[in-house]
Amino acid sequence: MEFKLVERGTNYFAFEYEKDGKMLAEITWNQHDGIMDMTHTFVSPELRGQGVAKKLLERAVEYAREHQYKMNPICSYVVNEFRSGVYDDVKA
């Protein structure tokens, strides 16, 4: 599964997964001052239970690490995942 980085507006980005022109999964954030405010995670019902949200988050974390950004968990999924401490190196 490949996620596409998309710029949706000024300082507004997403990793998306589309198939046959249909949005099936995404994680979105607002970017400012080297911080990614993680605002939304969506996985379509047909993909739920397959670990897609985790894969999206992992891709966003990889992106943050590559660019030396920090992440501010705002959406409930990201907040919950950040509680594990695994992502402390990128937590704002």
Phi and psi restraints in degrees (range 20) as a CNS / XPLOR table:
assign (resid 1 and name C) (resid 2 and name N)
       (resid 2 and name CA) (resid 2 and name C) 1.0 -111.5 20.0 2
assign (resid 2 and name N) (resid 2 and name CA)
       (resid 2 and name C) (resid 3 and name N) 1.0 133.2 20.0 2
assign (resid 2 and name C) (resid 3 and name N)
       (resid 3 and name CA) (resid 3 and name C) 1.0 -103.8 20.0 2
assign (resid 3 and name N) (resid 3 and name CA)
       (resid 3 and name C) (resid 4 and name N) 1.0 134.3 20.0 2
assign (resid 3 and name C) (resid 4 and name N)
       (resid 4 and name CA) (resid 4 and name C) 1.0 -99.2 20.0 2
assign (resid 4 and name N) (resid 4 and name CA)
       (resid 4 and name C) (resid 5 and name N) 1.0 129.7 20.0 2
assign (resid 4 and name C) (resid 5 and name N)
       (resid 5 and name CA) (resid 5 and name C) 1.0 -79.9 20.0 2
assign (resid 5 and name N) (resid 5 and name CA)
       (resid 5 and name C) (resid 6 and name N) 1.0 126.8 20.0 2
assign (resid 5 and name C) (resid 6 and name N)
       (resid 6 and name CA) (resid 6 and name C) 1.0 -129.5 20.0 2
assign (resid 6 and name N) (resid 6 and name CA)
       (resid 6 and name C) (resid 7 and name N) 1.0 134.5 20.0 2
assign (resid 6 and name C) (resid 7 and name N)
       (resid 7 and name CA) (resid 7 and name C) 1.0 -94.4 20.0 2
assign (resid 7 and name N) (resid 7 and name CA)
       (resid 7 and name C) (resid 8 and name N) 1.0 115.8 20.0 2
assign (resid 7 and name C) (resid 8 and name N)
       (resid 8 and name CA) (resid 8 and name C) 1.0 -95.1 20.0 2
assign (resid 8 and name N) (resid 8 and name CA)
       (resid 8 and name C) (resid 9 and name N) 1.0 -13.6 20.0 2
assign (resid 8 and name C) (resid 9 and name N)
       (resid 9 and name CA) (resid 9 and name C) 1.0 176.9 20.0 2
assign (resid 9 and name N) (resid 9 and name CA)
       (resid 9 and name C) (resid 10 and name N) 1.0 -173.8 20.0 2
assign (resid 9 and name C) (resid 10 and name N)
       (resid 10 and name CA) (resid 10 and name C) 1.0 -60.7 20.0 2
assign (resid 10 and name N) (resid 10 and name CA)
       (resid 10 and name C) (resid 11 and name N) 1.0 115.5 20.0 2
assign (resid 10 and name C) (resid 11 and name N)
       (resid 11 and name CA) (resid 11 and name C) 1.0 59.8 20.0 2
assign (resid 11 and name N) (resid 11 and name CA)
       (resid 11 and name C) (resid 12 and name N) 1.0 25.8 20.0 2
assign (resid 11 and name C) (resid 12 and name N)
       (resid 12 and name CA) (resid 12 and name C) 1.0 -125.7 20.0 2
assign (resid 12 and name N) (resid 12 and name CA)
       (resid 12 and name C) (resid 13 and name N) 1.0 118.9 20.0 2
assign (resid 12 and name C) (resid 13 and name N)
       (resid 13 and name CA) (resid 13 and name C) 1.0 -131.4 20.0 2
assign (resid 13 and name N) (resid 13 and name CA)
       (resid 13 and name C) (resid 14 and name N) 1.0 166.2 20.0 2
assign (resid 13 and name C) (resid 14 and name N)
       (resid 14 and name CA) (resid 14 and name C) 1.0 -155.5 20.0 2
assign (resid 14 and name N) (resid 14 and name CA)
       (resid 14 and name C) (resid 15 and name N) 1.0 152.7 20.0 2
assign (resid 14 and name C) (resid 15 and name N)
       (resid 15 and name CA) (resid 15 and name C) 1.0 -104.0 20.0 2
assign (resid 15 and name N) (resid 15 and name CA)
       (resid 15 and name C) (resid 16 and name N) 1.0 127.8 20.0 2
assign (resid 15 and name C) (resid 16 and name N)
       (resid 16 and name CA) (resid 16 and name C) 1.0 -123.2 20.0 2
assign (resid 16 and name N) (resid 16 and name CA)
       (resid 16 and name C) (resid 17 and name N) 1.0 152.0 20.0 2
assign (resid 16 and name C) (resid 17 and name N)
       (resid 17 and name CA) (resid 17 and name C) 1.0 -125.6 20.0 2
assign (resid 17 and name N) (resid 17 and name CA)
       (resid 17 and name C) (resid 18 and name N) 1.0 118.0 20.0 2
assign (resid 17 and name C) (resid 18 and name N)
       (resid 18 and name CA) (resid 18 and name C) 1.0 -120.6 20.0 2
assign (resid 18 and name N) (resid 18 and name CA)
       (resid 18 and name C) (resid 19 and name N) 1.0 149.2 20.0 2
assign (resid 18 and name C) (resid 19 and name N)
       (resid 19 and name CA) (resid 19 and name C) 1.0 -141.9 20.0 2
assign (resid 19 and name N) (resid 19 and name CA)
       (resid 19 and name C) (resid 20 and name N) 1.0 128.6 20.0 2
assign (resid 19 and name C) (resid 20 and name N)
       (resid 20 and name CA) (resid 20 and name C) 1.0 54.1 20.0 2
assign (resid 20 and name N) (resid 20 and name CA)
       (resid 20 and name C) (resid 21 and name N) 1.0 38.6 20.0 2
assign (resid 20 and name C) (resid 21 and name N)
       (resid 21 and name CA) (resid 21 and name C) 1.0 76.1 20.0 2
assign (resid 21 and name N) (resid 21 and name CA)
       (resid 21 and name C) (resid 22 and name N) 1.0 7.4 20.0 2
assign (resid 21 and name C) (resid 22 and name N)
       (resid 22 and name CA) (resid 22 and name C) 1.0 -110.6 20.0 2
assign (resid 22 and name N) (resid 22 and name CA)
       (resid 22 and name C) (resid 23 and name N) 1.0 130.5 20.0 2
assign (resid 22 and name C) (resid 23 and name N)
       (resid 23 and name CA) (resid 23 and name C) 1.0 -72.6 20.0 2
assign (resid 23 and name N) (resid 23 and name CA)
       (resid 23 and name C) (resid 24 and name N) 1.0 118.9 20.0 2
assign (resid 23 and name C) (resid 24 and name N)
       (resid 24 and name CA) (resid 24 and name C) 1.0 -109.2 20.0 2
assign (resid 24 and name N) (resid 24 and name CA)
       (resid 24 and name C) (resid 25 and name N) 1.0 -22.5 20.0 2
assign (resid 24 and name C) (resid 25 and name N)
       (resid 25 and name CA) (resid 25 and name C) 1.0 -162.3 20.0 2
assign (resid 25 and name N) (resid 25 and name CA)
       (resid 25 and name C) (resid 26 and name N) 1.0 149.6 20.0 2
assign (resid 25 and name C) (resid 26 and name N)
       (resid 26 and name CA) (resid 26 and name C) 1.0 -161.0 20.0 2
assign (resid 26 and name N) (resid 26 and name CA)
       (resid 26 and name C) (resid 27 and name N) 1.0 154.8 20.0 2
assign (resid 26 and name C) (resid 27 and name N)
       (resid 27 and name CA) (resid 27 and name C) 1.0 -133.2 20.0 2
assign (resid 27 and name N) (resid 27 and name CA)
       (resid 27 and name C) (resid 28 and name N) 1.0 131.8 20.0 2
assign (resid 27 and name C) (resid 28 and name N)
       (resid 28 and name CA) (resid 28 and name C) 1.0 -122.8 20.0 2
assign (resid 28 and name N) (resid 28 and name CA)
       (resid 28 and name C) (resid 29 and name N) 1.0 155.7 20.0 2
assign (resid 28 and name C) (resid 29 and name N)
       (resid 29 and name CA) (resid 29 and name C) 1.0 -155.8 20.0 2
assign (resid 29 and name N) (resid 29 and name CA)
       (resid 29 and name C) (resid 30 and name N) 1.0 157.1 20.0 2
assign (resid 29 and name C) (resid 30 and name N)
       (resid 30 and name CA) (resid 30 and name C) 1.0 -101.9 20.0 2
assign (resid 30 and name N) (resid 30 and name CA)
       (resid 30 and name C) (resid 31 and name N) 1.0 136.2 20.0 2
assign (resid 30 and name C) (resid 31 and name N)
       (resid 31 and name CA) (resid 31 and name C) 1.0 -109.6 20.0 2
assign (resid 31 and name N) (resid 31 and name CA)
       (resid 31 and name C) (resid 32 and name N) 1.0 130.1 20.0 2
assign (resid 31 and name C) (resid 32 and name N)
       (resid 32 and name CA) (resid 32 and name C) 1.0 -158.8 20.0 2
assign (resid 32 and name N) (resid 32 and name CA)
       (resid 32 and name C) (resid 33 and name N) 1.0 136.1 20.0 2
assign (resid 32 and name C) (resid 33 and name N)
       (resid 33 and name CA) (resid 33 and name C) 1.0 49.4 20.0 2
assign (resid 33 and name N) (resid 33 and name CA)
       (resid 33 and name C) (resid 34 and name N) 1.0 41.0 20.0 2
assign (resid 33 and name C) (resid 34 and name N)
       (resid 34 and name CA) (resid 34 and name C) 1.0 75.0 20.0 2
assign (resid 34 and name N) (resid 34 and name CA)
       (resid 34 and name C) (resid 35 and name N) 1.0 14.6 20.0 2
assign (resid 34 and name C) (resid 35 and name N)
       (resid 35 and name CA) (resid 35 and name C) 1.0 -120.6 20.0 2
assign (resid 35 and name N) (resid 35 and name CA)
       (resid 35 and name C) (resid 36 and name N) 1.0 135.4 20.0 2
assign (resid 35 and name C) (resid 36 and name N)
       (resid 36 and name CA) (resid 36 and name C) 1.0 -103.0 20.0 2
assign (resid 36 and name N) (resid 36 and name CA)
       (resid 36 and name C) (resid 37 and name N) 1.0 109.6 20.0 2
assign (resid 36 and name C) (resid 37 and name N)
       (resid 37 and name CA) (resid 37 and name C) 1.0 -83.0 20.0 2
assign (resid 37 and name N) (resid 37 and name CA)
       (resid 37 and name C) (resid 38 and name N) 1.0 103.5 20.0 2
assign (resid 37 and name C) (resid 38 and name N)
       (resid 38 and name CA) (resid 38 and name C) 1.0 -77.7 20.0 2
assign (resid 38 and name N) (resid 38 and name CA)
       (resid 38 and name C) (resid 39 and name N) 1.0 106.1 20.0 2
assign (resid 38 and name C) (resid 39 and name N)
       (resid 39 and name CA) (resid 39 and name C) 1.0 -101.7 20.0 2
assign (resid 39 and name N) (resid 39 and name CA)
       (resid 39 and name C) (resid 40 and name N) 1.0 -23.4 20.0 2
assign (resid 39 and name C) (resid 40 and name N)
       (resid 40 and name CA) (resid 40 and name C) 1.0 -160.5 20.0 2
assign (resid 40 and name N) (resid 40 and name CA)
       (resid 40 and name C) (resid 41 and name N) 1.0 139.6 20.0 2
assign (resid 40 and name C) (resid 41 and name N)
       (resid 41 and name CA) (resid 41 and name C) 1.0 -131.0 20.0 2
assign (resid 41 and name N) (resid 41 and name CA)
       (resid 41 and name C) (resid 42 and name N) 1.0 132.3 20.0 2
assign (resid 41 and name C) (resid 42 and name N)
       (resid 42 and name CA) (resid 42 and name C) 1.0 -135.7 20.0 2
assign (resid 42 and name N) (resid 42 and name CA)
       (resid 42 and name C) (resid 43 and name N) 1.0 135.6 20.0 2
assign (resid 42 and name C) (resid 43 and name N)
       (resid 43 and name CA) (resid 43 and name C) 1.0 -133.8 20.0 2
assign (resid 43 and name N) (resid 43 and name CA)
       (resid 43 and name C) (resid 44 and name N) 1.0 128.4 20.0 2
assign (resid 43 and name C) (resid 44 and name N)
       (resid 44 and name CA) (resid 44 and name C) 1.0 -64.5 20.0 2
assign (resid 44 and name N) (resid 44 and name CA)
       (resid 44 and name C) (resid 45 and name N) 1.0 152.7 20.0 2
assign (resid 44 and name C) (resid 45 and name N)
       (resid 45 and name CA) (resid 45 and name C) 1.0 -54.0 20.0 2
assign (resid 45 and name N) (resid 45 and name CA)
       (resid 45 and name C) (resid 46 and name N) 1.0 -34.3 20.0 2
assign (resid 45 and name C) (resid 46 and name N)
       (resid 46 and name CA) (resid 46 and name C) 1.0 -69.6 20.0 2
assign (resid 46 and name N) (resid 46 and name CA)
       (resid 46 and name C) (resid 47 and name N) 1.0 -15.9 20.0 2
assign (resid 46 and name C) (resid 47 and name N)
       (resid 47 and name CA) (resid 47 and name C) 1.0 -108.9 20.0 2
assign (resid 47 and name N) (resid 47 and name CA)
       (resid 47 and name C) (resid 48 and name N) 1.0 -6.0 20.0 2
assign (resid 47 and name C) (resid 48 and name N)
       (resid 48 and name CA) (resid 48 and name C) 1.0 -63.7 20.0 2
assign (resid 48 and name N) (resid 48 and name CA)
       (resid 48 and name C) (resid 49 and name N) 1.0 148.1 20.0 2
assign (resid 48 and name C) (resid 49 and name N)
       (resid 49 and name CA) (resid 49 and name C) 1.0 84.0 20.0 2
assign (resid 49 and name N) (resid 49 and name CA)
       (resid 49 and name C) (resid 50 and name N) 1.0 6.4 20.0 2
assign (resid 49 and name C) (resid 50 and name N)
       (resid 50 and name CA) (resid 50 and name C) 1.0 -112.0 20.0 2
assign (resid 50 and name N) (resid 50 and name CA)
       (resid 50 and name C) (resid 51 and name N) 1.0 9.3 20.0 2
assign (resid 50 and name C) (resid 51 and name N)
       (resid 51 and name CA) (resid 51 and name C) 1.0 76.7 20.0 2
assign (resid 51 and name N) (resid 51 and name CA)
       (resid 51 and name C) (resid 52 and name N) 1.0 19.5 20.0 2
assign (resid 51 and name C) (resid 52 and name N)
       (resid 52 and name CA) (resid 52 and name C) 1.0 -68.7 20.0 2
assign (resid 52 and name N) (resid 52 and name CA)
       (resid 52 and name C) (resid 53 and name N) 1.0 -40.6 20.0 2
assign (resid 52 and name C) (resid 53 and name N)
       (resid 53 and name CA) (resid 53 and name C) 1.0 -60.3 20.0 2
assign (resid 53 and name N) (resid 53 and name CA)
       (resid 53 and name C) (resid 54 and name N) 1.0 -42.1 20.0 2
assign (resid 53 and name C) (resid 54 and name N)
       (resid 54 and name CA) (resid 54 and name C) 1.0 -62.5 20.0 2
assign (resid 54 and name N) (resid 54 and name CA)
       (resid 54 and name C) (resid 55 and name N) 1.0 -41.7 20.0 2
assign (resid 54 and name C) (resid 55 and name N)
       (resid 55 and name CA) (resid 55 and name C) 1.0 -64.0 20.0 2
assign (resid 55 and name N) (resid 55 and name CA)
       (resid 55 and name C) (resid 56 and name N) 1.0 -40.1 20.0 2
assign (resid 55 and name C) (resid 56 and name N)
       (resid 56 and name CA) (resid 56 and name C) 1.0 -61.5 20.0 2
assign (resid 56 and name N) (resid 56 and name CA)
       (resid 56 and name C) (resid 57 and name N) 1.0 -47.5 20.0 2
assign (resid 56 and name C) (resid 57 and name N)
       (resid 57 and name CA) (resid 57 and name C) 1.0 -62.1 20.0 2
assign (resid 57 and name N) (resid 57 and name CA)
       (resid 57 and name C) (resid 58 and name N) 1.0 -43.7 20.0 2
assign (resid 57 and name C) (resid 58 and name N)
       (resid 58 and name CA) (resid 58 and name C) 1.0 -59.1 20.0 2
assign (resid 58 and name N) (resid 58 and name CA)
       (resid 58 and name C) (resid 59 and name N) 1.0 -39.6 20.0 2
assign (resid 58 and name C) (resid 59 and name N)
       (resid 59 and name CA) (resid 59 and name C) 1.0 -66.9 20.0 2
assign (resid 59 and name N) (resid 59 and name CA)
       (resid 59 and name C) (resid 60 and name N) 1.0 -40.8 20.0 2
assign (resid 59 and name C) (resid 60 and name N)
       (resid 60 and name CA) (resid 60 and name C) 1.0 -65.9 20.0 2
assign (resid 60 and name N) (resid 60 and name CA)
       (resid 60 and name C) (resid 61 and name N) 1.0 -39.4 20.0 2
assign (resid 60 and name C) (resid 61 and name N)
       (resid 61 and name CA) (resid 61 and name C) 1.0 -64.8 20.0 2
assign (resid 61 and name N) (resid 61 and name CA)
       (resid 61 and name C) (resid 62 and name N) 1.0 -42.4 20.0 2
assign (resid 61 and name C) (resid 62 and name N)
       (resid 62 and name CA) (resid 62 and name C) 1.0 -58.8 20.0 2
assign (resid 62 and name N) (resid 62 and name CA)
       (resid 62 and name C) (resid 63 and name N) 1.0 -43.4 20.0 2
assign (resid 62 and name C) (resid 63 and name N)
       (resid 63 and name CA) (resid 63 and name C) 1.0 -61.4 20.0 2
assign (resid 63 and name N) (resid 63 and name CA)
       (resid 63 and name C) (resid 64 and name N) 1.0 -45.4 20.0 2
assign (resid 63 and name C) (resid 64 and name N)
       (resid 64 and name CA) (resid 64 and name C) 1.0 -60.6 20.0 2
assign (resid 64 and name N) (resid 64 and name CA)
       (resid 64 and name C) (resid 65 and name N) 1.0 -45.0 20.0 2
assign (resid 64 and name C) (resid 65 and name N)
       (resid 65 and name CA) (resid 65 and name C) 1.0 -64.1 20.0 2
assign (resid 65 and name N) (resid 65 and name CA)
       (resid 65 and name C) (resid 66 and name N) 1.0 -41.7 20.0 2
assign (resid 65 and name C) (resid 66 and name N)
       (resid 66 and name CA) (resid 66 and name C) 1.0 -58.5 20.0 2
assign (resid 66 and name N) (resid 66 and name CA)
       (resid 66 and name C) (resid 67 and name N) 1.0 -37.5 20.0 2
assign (resid 66 and name C) (resid 67 and name N)
       (resid 67 and name CA) (resid 67 and name C) 1.0 -103.1 20.0 2
assign (resid 67 and name N) (resid 67 and name CA)
       (resid 67 and name C) (resid 68 and name N) 1.0 4.5 20.0 2
assign (resid 67 and name C) (resid 68 and name N)
       (resid 68 and name CA) (resid 68 and name C) 1.0 58.4 20.0 2
assign (resid 68 and name N) (resid 68 and name CA)
       (resid 68 and name C) (resid 69 and name N) 1.0 41.3 20.0 2
assign (resid 68 and name C) (resid 69 and name N)
       (resid 69 and name CA) (resid 69 and name C) 1.0 -94.1 20.0 2
assign (resid 69 and name N) (resid 69 and name CA)
       (resid 69 and name C) (resid 70 and name N) 1.0 162.6 20.0 2
assign (resid 69 and name C) (resid 70 and name N)
       (resid 70 and name CA) (resid 70 and name C) 1.0 -109.5 20.0 2
assign (resid 70 and name N) (resid 70 and name CA)
       (resid 70 and name C) (resid 71 and name N) 1.0 158.0 20.0 2
assign (resid 70 and name C) (resid 71 and name N)
       (resid 71 and name CA) (resid 71 and name C) 1.0 -120.3 20.0 2
assign (resid 71 and name N) (resid 71 and name CA)
       (resid 71 and name C) (resid 72 and name N) 1.0 133.1 20.0 2
assign (resid 71 and name C) (resid 72 and name N)
       (resid 72 and name CA) (resid 72 and name C) 1.0 -105.2 20.0 2
assign (resid 72 and name N) (resid 72 and name CA)
       (resid 72 and name C) (resid 73 and name N) 1.0 106.7 20.0 2
assign (resid 72 and name C) (resid 73 and name N)
       (resid 73 and name CA) (resid 73 and name C) 1.0 -71.9 20.0 2
assign (resid 73 and name N) (resid 73 and name CA)
       (resid 73 and name C) (resid 74 and name N) 1.0 119.4 20.0 2
assign (resid 73 and name C) (resid 74 and name N)
       (resid 74 and name CA) (resid 74 and name C) 1.0 -118.2 20.0 2
assign (resid 74 and name N) (resid 74 and name CA)
       (resid 74 and name C) (resid 75 and name N) 1.0 -48.5 20.0 2
assign (resid 74 and name C) (resid 75 and name N)
       (resid 75 and name CA) (resid 75 and name C) 1.0 -67.3 20.0 2
assign (resid 75 and name N) (resid 75 and name CA)
       (resid 75 and name C) (resid 76 and name N) 1.0 147.9 20.0 2
assign (resid 75 and name C) (resid 76 and name N)
       (resid 76 and name CA) (resid 76 and name C) 1.0 -59.6 20.0 2
assign (resid 76 and name N) (resid 76 and name CA)
       (resid 76 and name C) (resid 77 and name N) 1.0 -36.8 20.0 2
assign (resid 76 and name C) (resid 77 and name N)
       (resid 77 and name CA) (resid 77 and name C) 1.0 -63.7 20.0 2
assign (resid 77 and name N) (resid 77 and name CA)
       (resid 77 and name C) (resid 78 and name N) 1.0 -47.3 20.0 2
assign (resid 77 and name C) (resid 78 and name N)
       (resid 78 and name CA) (resid 78 and name C) 1.0 -66.9 20.0 2
assign (resid 78 and name N) (resid 78 and name CA)
       (resid 78 and name C) (resid 79 and name N) 1.0 -40.8 20.0 2
assign (resid 78 and name C) (resid 79 and name N)
       (resid 79 and name CA) (resid 79 and name C) 1.0 -56.6 20.0 2
assign (resid 79 and name N) (resid 79 and name CA)
       (resid 79 and name C) (resid 80 and name N) 1.0 -47.5 20.0 2
assign (resid 79 and name C) (resid 80 and name N)
       (resid 80 and name CA) (resid 80 and name C) 1.0 -63.2 20.0 2
assign (resid 80 and name N) (resid 80 and name CA)
       (resid 80 and name C) (resid 81 and name N) 1.0 -44.3 20.0 2
assign (resid 80 and name C) (resid 81 and name N)
       (resid 81 and name CA) (resid 81 and name C) 1.0 -66.2 20.0 2
assign (resid 81 and name N) (resid 81 and name CA)
       (resid 81 and name C) (resid 82 and name N) 1.0 -34.5 20.0 2
assign (resid 81 and name C) (resid 82 and name N)
       (resid 82 and name CA) (resid 82 and name C) 1.0 -70.1 20.0 2
assign (resid 82 and name N) (resid 82 and name CA)
       (resid 82 and name C) (resid 83 and name N) 1.0 -18.0 20.0 2
assign (resid 82 and name C) (resid 83 and name N)
       (resid 83 and name CA) (resid 83 and name C) 1.0 -64.0 20.0 2
assign (resid 83 and name N) (resid 83 and name CA)
       (resid 83 and name C) (resid 84 and name N) 1.0 -22.8 20.0 2
assign (resid 83 and name C) (resid 84 and name N)
       (resid 84 and name CA) (resid 84 and name C) 1.0 -68.3 20.0 2
assign (resid 84 and name N) (resid 84 and name CA)
       (resid 84 and name C) (resid 85 and name N) 1.0 -21.8 20.0 2
assign (resid 84 and name C) (resid 85 and name N)
       (resid 85 and name CA) (resid 85 and name C) 1.0 88.0 20.0 2
assign (resid 85 and name N) (resid 85 and name CA)
       (resid 85 and name C) (resid 86 and name N) 1.0 -8.3 20.0 2
assign (resid 85 and name C) (resid 86 and name N)
       (resid 86 and name CA) (resid 86 and name C) 1.0 -62.6 20.0 2
assign (resid 86 and name N) (resid 86 and name CA)
       (resid 86 and name C) (resid 87 and name N) 1.0 -29.5 20.0 2
assign (resid 86 and name C) (resid 87 and name N)
       (resid 87 and name CA) (resid 87 and name C) 1.0 -105.7 20.0 2
assign (resid 87 and name N) (resid 87 and name CA)
       (resid 87 and name C) (resid 88 and name N) 1.0 17.6 20.0 2
assign (resid 87 and name C) (resid 88 and name N)
       (resid 88 and name CA) (resid 88 and name C) 1.0 -56.8 20.0 2
assign (resid 88 and name N) (resid 88 and name CA)
       (resid 88 and name C) (resid 89 and name N) 1.0 -29.9 20.0 2
assign (resid 88 and name C) (resid 89 and name N)
       (resid 89 and name CA) (resid 89 and name C) 1.0 -66.8 20.0 2
assign (resid 89 and name N) (resid 89 and name CA)
       (resid 89 and name C) (resid 90 and name N) 1.0 -21.7 20.0 2
assign (resid 89 and name C) (resid 90 and name N)
       (resid 90 and name CA) (resid 90 and name C) 1.0 -111.4 20.0 2
assign (resid 90 and name N) (resid 90 and name CA)
       (resid 90 and name C) (resid 91 and name N) 1.0 -2.1 20.0 2
assign (resid 90 and name C) (resid 91 and name N)
       (resid 91 and name CA) (resid 91 and name C) 1.0 -71.9 20.0 2
assign (resid 91 and name N) (resid 91 and name CA)
       (resid 91 and name C) (resid 92 and name N) 1.0 131.0 20.0 2
